[in-house]
Amino acid sequence: MAVTKKTEDQLPDKDEAVKIFEPALLPNYDLFKEKLHRLKQNPPQLLHIEGGSAELRTAFAHYYAALFFCQSPAACFNDMEKGFAYGSVLTPCTHCAECYKVAAHMHPDLMVYDSREGNIDVDSMRELKKISTEAPRYADRRLVLLLETQNLSAVSGNAILKLLEEPNPYNLYVFTMSQREMVLPTLLSRGFAVTLPWKDVLSELSETEKEWETLLIKFFQNGGSLFDKTSVKGAVDADLARCICGILQKNFAHAMAGRKESFLASYFASFPFRRLFEANERVVLCYEMLSLMVNPTYAVEALLAELFVFFKTAGKV
């Protein structure tokens, strides 16, 4: 289901909540912020935000939502403070009561779904369909954020497509994704896509990701002893399983875009685009298994075994 609106005794600390905006507030993204400001004047029904990192995409999805709800930066800062913090881009302020509600997922006219939390499923889309027929409660628009939609299953994707085919003029949707080509073409064609700057593949990796990327490289090279690692009792929990899925999807995305900064991206880039899309579908299935509480070790081993055979037999034409 969607991110739950919090009761008063569950309210997050304001300073902690608004940190979600921080990656988007850096001056080197001013041009991208200005683009979102222009889009807000005549917003598309569906906005795709691709590129960058998951954290940056999430920040900008919330930033875009706050554009519609922010009270006014003038109520929060004097001119010197505004100029120092935001340069020529003045809204949203990211600190007023409305921006806080966006950051904390408490705004009555904001709905947030995140595939990383396993809550973009058919039941959630039924819930969204029911709510989307209603007018917004307080604002002029309702914003629906669907985060990391490269993890959508075909069933959930088609459920969202039905919503877009029966539009409510009050509803605006924002999809974030590693790369637009990893989303169902029927969904992609319904929206307007903007691209964040891509980061170097290796610089994004945590120590855990570096370790498992090395293991995956050896595995796809020659079937290296990755299963010796996964078969150890308790070695793979749900978080690590999602991390492994994320490494695969990130390298699929880089391969599709022709970026070959890592061995995995270079290896995957040697396969046809269609094959990479099919491989990503298998990763999406693994995410669904994890959301259904399937044993993480089983889910990961089944995925990797299938992908190993898939790429060894797929051919490169």
Beta strands, then each sheet from edge to edge (+ up, - down):
strand 1: 46-51
strand 2: 110-114
strand 3: 142-147
strand 4: 171-177
strand 5: 192-196
sheet 1: 2+ 3+ 4+ 1+ 5+
end
